[in-house]
Amino acid sequence: MASGSGRSMELLDLARQLGLDTGEAPRIQPDRCLNSRFRQRECSICQDVCPVEAITVFHGDTRTLAPPRVTLDEDTCARCGLCLHACPTEAFEHPARPVWQHRLRQWNEQLSTSAIELVCPVQKEQPTEAPVAARLQTGRCLAALSLADLIDLARPHAHDLWLDDRACATCPLAAVHDDIEHTVHQANLLLEAWGHPARVRTYARDGERKGEPRVVPEHDGQQRPMTRRDLFNVLRGRATQVAVTMAAEKLAPAPQAPHPSPRYRLNTYLPRERRLLTAALERLGRPQQEVLDLSELPWTVVQVNDACSACGLCARFCPTAAIRFYTTAPTEDTEGHFTLTFVPSDCVDCGICVLACPEDAISLVDVIYTDWLTAREEALLHEGPLVPCEDCGQPTAKANPSLCFTCKARRERQHRLTDGLASIINPERSSPRQGASPAAEPSTPNSLDQGGSQDLD
């Protein structure tokens, strides 16, 4: 086993190889962190996946009012790129990542007629054992490849896409191999659901498919491939420098927040990786599976039952505006109306809506109609009449009594206090009050195929 100083040197050397062009570490966008948005979320995904413990998550302190924060030790960071897509709200970003992804896609399109293998810098210029015709040097740890990357890189091929993970077992970043395998598994679930012939393969998972070592052409994915126009310009002696553009990526459009008022909704941000993933699935065409199990995929389906008080907190705290809240205010003569909608493709399965709901009216399910992942339409979650709260006058869902969640909680506290004092004064009255109504039967949440929908594009 390598000594501490030896391992540090290995990591330093690896960081130089994996550095995104400039060698800079990822940048933190603290406002996007789930903990900054909703402290009770207590997310630690980035800290958990970091293979060198360079990321520290502080969940805040309610006693000292210290806010949550995330810190990155740039000297320890190995530049593996895993945190850039592991964080569901993209609290980590790197300015060179879009260029890197675009170059890989350019090379992949040029090699689309061949079976290819993606290679990390450690495995540079090595014979392959996979049934491929070419190798593409990624210049990064394979953990930097997101689910959107694997779907888009597998899409043009009729053959399987291979990842050369032979060096992972002895690499200083060996801890990320499980994450690589998990992303590969997710990609294969989606490729199968869409009926695509290709699969993503690794040596660890598919060793029985490999053959004898042999040398095949290897291309540097960090260099921009030369197009016919570039070659024509060179032959004419024109010194041109072609800028890399991201226009060809065709990202899914960012959502428009339904309520721009800062009083109602916190700032929202649909991560670029999620927009890439939605666009990648759209490019696969129509899915072949009607229904998809989401238990191992980065989505969930939100459902709302009749306990909803129309407080709108689920939509207020949703980081991507996947949940949306529309209201028509009540007047002295007429009732108002509220509507909750849900955009499944924009949900990042953060769970904040469940934590934020004061009525426990929200549940999450892991089954969806597959085409909803690319439809980007609003599904009806819940709706109903809106009336003034009987105590404070704030708009709330019509009920009996019609109380907003704040006044309802205050009344419940008063009842508990009254009952507690009564039991002390007269113990014989400590039993449940006669005539109390039984608990209401839980209502069945709306499914995604109910209600109207609104096209977002």
Secondary structure, 3 states (H helix, E strand, C coil): CCCHHHHHHHHHHHHHHHCCCCCCCCEECHHHCHHHHCHHHCCCHHHHHCCCCCEEEECCECCCCECCEEEECCCCCCCCCCHHHHCCCCCEECCCHHHHHHHHHHHHHHCCCCCEEEECHHHCCCCECCCCCEEEECCCCHHHCCHHHHHHHHCCCCCCEEECCCCHHHCCCHHHHHHHHHHHHHHHHHHHHCCCCCCEEECCCCHHHCCCCECCCEEECCCCCCCHHHHHHHHCCCCCCCCCCCHHHCCCCCCCCCCCCCCCCCCCCCCHHHHHHHHHHHHCCCCCCCEEECCCCCCCEEEECCCCCCCCHHHHHCCCCCEEEEEECCCCCCCEEEEEEECHHHCCCCCHHHHHCCCCCEEEECEEECCHHHHCECEEEEEEEEEECCCCCCEEECCCCCCCHHHHHHHHHHHHHHHHHHHHHCHHHCCCCCCCCCCCCCCCCCCCCCCCCCECC
